[in-house]
Amino acid sequence: MPADRSVPPPTVMPVDRVRWAGELPLSTFVNAHYQYRDLQTLGSCRRVLVVGPGQGLVPALLRWRGYAVTTLDIDPVLDPDQVGSVHNMAMFADGQFDVVIASHVLEHFAVPYLDPALAEIARVGRHALIYLPVHGRHTALRFMPGFKNLDFSLVMDLYNYFSRPDGVSARYMEGHHFWEVGMRGFRVRDLLNRLQRNFKVLAHYRNRDWLPSYNFVLRSQTVTGDGADRTQAVDYP
């Protein structure tokens, strides 16, 4: 774990958390749909760890659909099953879960905590769904003719392409994020290289229904046992 005291450790969000927990914006429902959809592609997965359950929609949805769900969050205000940080999940055994979901969580970590968090996710789960925020302002031109499921999109992200986060200052999203997808050092190819240290990347894609999200579907390279890839074919956007 990082020993440098200048590196801020993971902590709760700098907001009114009680008020935030009561909000349910449209993006929460869109994100929940994609998590459920991606989960279906992973075959016979029933034990799910949701890291950062937020307003609680995803755990409620998955439990309703018959999944055995455990929640983890560093903030006790959000009433998780386990209070703790994803970079140190000593409370869970190796391979305890079929899938670990961390949606819009890891960008809240200073970079020295990022690789330990990914290693822990790969240790406790056979698969992972990791969704991350895309930096900048987003604009899109989308054409959906209404037949044969045709859907064409041209997406543009507007930001300073030369700016590089220092990895230890939460400068983005009103002081919530240390880094975001698209920034120097965190382009998609950079993140793929980082993820491949612990995972096989099964799929990755931009969420065209919620442009600020880039989604990764992963299989752990750490968990031993039945490593057969039973991922179902899916037409990712």
C-alpha positions in Angstrom: 0.0 0.0 0.0 1.2 3.6 -0.6 3.4 4.8 2.2 3.9 8.3 0.9 1.8 10.6 3.2 1.4 13.1 0.4 -0.9 10.5 -1.4 -4.5 11.0 -0.1 -6.0 7.7 1.0 -9.4 6.6 -0.2 -12.2 8.4 1.7 -15.9 9.3 1.5 -17.2 11.6 -1.2 -17.0 15.4 -0.4 -20.7 15.9 -0.7 -23.8 15.8 1.4 -23.9 12.0 1.3 -27.4 11.6 2.9 -28.9 13.9 0.2 -26.9 12.3 -2.6 -28.1 8.8 -1.5 -31.6 10.0 -2.0 -31.2 11.1 -5.6 -32.1 8.9 -8.6 -31.1 10.6 -11.9 -31.9 9.0 -15.2 -28.2 8.0 -15.6 -28.5 5.7 -12.6 -31.2 3.7 -14.4 -29.3 3.6 -17.7 -26.2 2.5 -15.9 -28.1 -0.2 -14.0 -29.5 -1.5 -17.3 -26.0 -1.9 -18.8 -24.6 -3.6 -15.7 -27.5 -6.1 -15.7 -27.0 -6.6 -19.5 -23.3 -7.2 -19.2 -23.8 -9.5 -16.3 -26.0 -11.7 -18.5 -23.1 -12.3 -20.9 -20.9 -13.9 -18.2 -22.9 -17.2 -18.0 -23.7 -18.9 -14.7 -22.7 -16.2 -12.3 -24.8 -15.8 -9.1 -22.5 -14.4 -6.4 -22.0 -10.7 -7.0 -20.0 -8.1 -5.1 -21.2 -4.5 -5.8 -18.4 -2.1 -4.9 -19.9 1.4 -4.3 -23.6 0.6 -4.4 -24.5 4.3 -4.6 -28.2 4.8 -4.2 -28.9 1.1 -4.0 -30.6 0.6 -7.4 -28.3 -2.1 -8.7 -28.2 -4.3 -5.6 -32.0 -4.1 -5.4 -32.3 -5.0 -9.1 -29.9 -7.9 -8.9 -31.5 -9.3 -5.8 -34.9 -9.1 -7.5 -33.4 -11.2 -10.4 -32.2 -13.9 -8.0 -28.5 -12.9 -7.5 -26.7 -13.3 -4.2 -25.5 -9.7 -3.7 -23.0 -8.3 -1.2 -22.2 -4.6 -1.1 -19.0 -2.9 -0.1 -18.5 0.8 0.5 -16.0 3.0 2.4 -19.0 5.1 3.6 -21.1 3.7 6.4 -23.8 6.3 5.6 -24.7 4.3 2.5 -25.4 1.2 4.6 -23.2 -1.4 2.8 -23.0 -5.0 3.9 -19.3 -4.4 4.5 -17.6 -1.1 5.2 -14.1 -0.9 3.6 -12.1 0.1 0.6 -11.8 -1.9 -2.6 -8.0 -1.6 -2.5 -7.9 -3.8 0.6 -10.7 -6.4 0.7 -9.1 -8.8 3.3 -12.6 -9.5 4.6 -13.2 -11.6 1.4 -11.7 -14.9 0.4 -9.9 -15.6 -2.9 -12.5 -16.2 -5.6 -15.4 -15.6 -3.2 -17.5 -13.9 -5.9 -18.5 -14.8 -9.5 -18.5 -11.1 -10.5 -17.3 -7.9 -8.9 -19.0 -4.7 -10.1 -17.2 -1.4 -9.7 -19.1 1.3 -11.5 -17.7 4.8 -11.4 -15.6 4.0 -8.3 -12.0 3.7 -9.2 -11.6 7.3 -10.5 -12.1 8.4 -6.8 -8.7 6.7 -6.0 -5.3 8.4 -6.2 -3.3 6.5 -8.8 -1.0 4.8 -6.2 -4.1 3.0 -4.9 -5.4 2.1 -8.4 -3.3 -1.0 -9.1 -3.9 -2.5 -5.6 -7.6 -2.0 -6.1 -7.5 -3.8 -9.5 -5.5 -6.6 -8.0 -8.0 -7.0 -5.2 -10.9 -7.1 -7.6 -9.2 -9.8 -9.6 -8.4 -11.8 -6.4 -11.9 -11.9 -5.0 -13.9 -12.3 -8.2 -13.8 -14.6 -11.3 -15.1 -11.7 -13.5 -15.4 -8.0 -13.2 -17.5 -5.1 -14.6 -15.5 -1.9 -14.3 -17.2 1.3 -15.6 -15.2 4.6 -15.7 -16.1 8.2 -16.4 -15.0 9.9 -19.7 -13.4 13.3 -19.3 -14.7 16.4 -20.9 -17.9 17.6 -22.5 -19.6 15.2 -24.8 -21.5 15.6 -28.0 -22.9 13.0 -30.4 -24.6 12.6 -33.7 -26.7 9.5 -33.6 -28.6 7.8 -36.5 -31.2 5.1 -35.7 -33.2 4.3 -38.8 -35.6 2.0 -37.0 -35.0 -1.3 -38.7 -32.5 -4.2 -38.3 -31.3 -2.7 -35.0 -29.1 -0.3 -37.0 -27.5 2.3 -34.7 -24.7 4.7 -35.9 -23.0 7.2 -33.6 -20.3 9.8 -34.0 -19.1 10.9 -30.5 -16.8 13.8 -29.8 -15.3 14.6 -26.4 -14.2 18.2 -25.8 -11.3 18.9 -23.4 -7.7 19.8 -23.2 -6.0 16.8 -24.7 -2.5 17.9 -23.5 -3.4 18.1 -19.8 -2.2 15.2 -17.7 -3.4 14.5 -14.2 -0.8 14.2 -11.5 -2.5 11.2 -10.0 -2.6 12.5 -6.4 -4.8 15.6 -6.7 -8.6 15.4 -7.0 -8.9 18.2 -9.6 -11.9 16.9 -11.6 -15.6 16.5 -11.2 -15.7 19.2 -8.5 -12.9 17.5 -6.5 -14.3 14.0 -6.7 -12.0 12.5 -9.4 -8.2 12.1 -9.6 -8.3 11.0 -13.3 -10.8 10.2 -16.0 -10.8 8.2 -19.3 -9.3 10.0 -22.2 -6.7 12.0 -20.3 -3.0 11.6 -20.9 -1.9 8.4 -19.3 -5.6 7.2 -19.1 -6.5 6.8 -22.8 -8.4 3.6 -23.4 -5.2 1.9 -24.6 -3.5 2.9 -21.4 -6.3 1.5 -19.3 -6.3 -1.7 -21.3 -2.6 -2.2 -20.7 -3.2 -1.6 -17.0 -6.2 -3.9 -16.8 -4.4 -6.7 -18.6 -2.0 -7.1 -15.7 -4.8 -8.8 -13.8 -7.6 -9.5 -16.3 -8.4 -10.8 -19.7 -10.5 -8.1 -21.4 -13.6 -9.8 -22.8 -15.2 -6.6 -24.1 -14.9 -2.8 -23.8 -17.2 -0.1 -25.2 -18.5 3.4 -24.9 -22.0 3.6 -23.5 -23.9 5.5 -26.2 -26.9 5.9 -24.0 -24.8 7.6 -21.3 -21.8 9.2 -23.0 -19.8 9.9 -19.8 -19.3 6.2 -19.2 -16.7 3.7 -20.7 -17.3 0.1 -19.8 -15.0 -2.9 -19.4 -16.1 -6.6 -19.1 -13.3 -8.6 -17.6 -12.2 -12.1 -16.5 -9.7 -12.5 -13.7 -6.3 -14.0 -14.4 -5.8 -14.5 -10.7 -8.6 -16.7 -9.5 -7.8 -20.4 -9.8 -10.2 -23.2 -10.6 -12.6 -23.4 -13.5 -11.2 -20.7 -15.9 -13.3 -21.7 -18.9 -14.6 -18.7 -20.8 -18.3 -19.1 -21.0 -19.0 -15.5 -22.0 -22.0 -15.4 -24.3 -21.8 -13.5 -27.6 -23.3 -10.0 -27.4 -23.6 -7.2 -29.9 -21.8 -4.5 -28.0 -22.3 -0.9 -29.2 
